[in-house]
């Protein structure tokens, strides 16, 4: 029997938007999809979706989390941060899974789909990757019916990756770039959302770790050049040596707001963000990943409405 009452944690973010849409399509007007939110401004893009119920709540509060899990059939956990201190990574990626496990055990909820990250490993070079690995260990030891997904860097119409470069390039005569040769296998956020929705219903994925990657591998330098070409603002890329790259990241860490780049990001890029080839991938779910150019060339070319229609047509045919 398919889960009918789903708790979607992290549903107001970039990935959550796509997952919420997939879950609504999956439910076809039935069921209940609960999305906790602490800030109303972040949930506007999903508030009008049918079957979505926005609940003001702090998922890091044990009592509020227990109330959210109670009475549900399944939990999808998308909560994660890219920047932060050791304590912040621990809270988001390790302590929260522990709280969810306790809440599920108390409520009798067994089905969980958890989104981790490609490169998660206990001996990884970055705090982010190591904390993701510790979070995975919590799930593996939980005794629950868990499926783990490890996506590569995700792209989409609302990403903060290629869109960020496209916004910066018009203002720069040259793009200074740390870790220019770092390798990525970027994946469309809608393909990851499709994988999450499928895993929720496919009990044969319980206990598996599935890598979610796109069909092509790029260096960071190549991705920046693509962003420039597709947005109409091509600029030369100036690779920075290691010392200057770390200095650039340190300066950005001290700037107000969420940093564009951190030293921990640079550490993470020491490991290629590509599929290992030893774990199941999107083909396991019969998903043919969308090429990045198909999605992002029209998006960055400021043809988003036409792009969405073209993407929908291609998705419908595959």
Secondary structure, DSSP 8 states (H G I E B T S, - for coil): ----EEEEETTTSHHHHHHHHHHHHHHTT-SEEEEEES-GGGSHHHHTSTTEEEEE--TTSHHHHHHHHTT-SEEEE----SS--HHHHHIIIIIHHHHHHHHHHHHT--EEEEE--TT--TT-SSHHHHHHHHHHHHHHTS-SEEEEEEE-SEE-TT-SSHHHHHHHHTT-SEEEETTTT-EE--EEHHHHHHHHHHHHH-GGGTT-EEEE--S--EEHHHHHHHHHHHHT---EEEE--HHHHHHHHHHHHHSSSS-S--HHHHHHTTS-BS--SSSB-GGGGT-----HHHHHHHHHTT-HHHHHHHHHHHHHH-
